[in-house]
């Protein structure tokens, strides 16, 4: 809808539908209790200003295009937290509210790890920062190293086989030349 400007601080419930772009800052709305932004096309990060909303009871950000890690929400007033169907990544922070949410509140964010997901975080992804790419993944690095070693071994085997065949061929050619020279000598001697 292209809304701009400040939202009045006395709001306690905020609901937007059919919007897009980045989420705004919410530090000027400390009394906000219920926050419904599901079913939009918001992208970017989940604003860290939401962490300052001490009375937040419900945060619903599902079905957007958010692509970041989940901030460490730990408001004691929180009862509902939904971020399913986004592009979130990284380790889920070890806070009370985030560890007690149901799996359906966060799936299918495939790059999230740690409880309550069944996916364990690797040592490189233990921070709440999203992974940059597959090159930082230890499994990817190990697999790439194994593939490199296998390729080198196969190349070495082909080189050894080629060298042996080349050596045998050279010996056979020497024998043929030697036999041919002996036959010529014999022919010359007999005539």
VENTAJO-V442874 format. One record per run of one state. SS is the DSSP state (@ for helix, = for strand, . for the rest). FROM is the first residue (numbers start at 1). TO is the last residue. If there is no record, write none. Layout:
SS:FROM:TO
SS:FROM:TO
This chain:
.:1:12
=:13:15
.:16:19
=:20:22
.:23:33
=:34:36
.:37:40
=:41:44
.:45:47
@:48:52
.:53:57
=:58:60
.:61:64
=:65:66
.:67:79
=:80:82
.:83:88
=:89:91
.:92:95
@:96:100
.:101:102
@:103:105
.:106:110
=:111:113
.:114:122
@:123:125
.:126:133
@:134:136
.:137:137
@:138:190
.:191:191
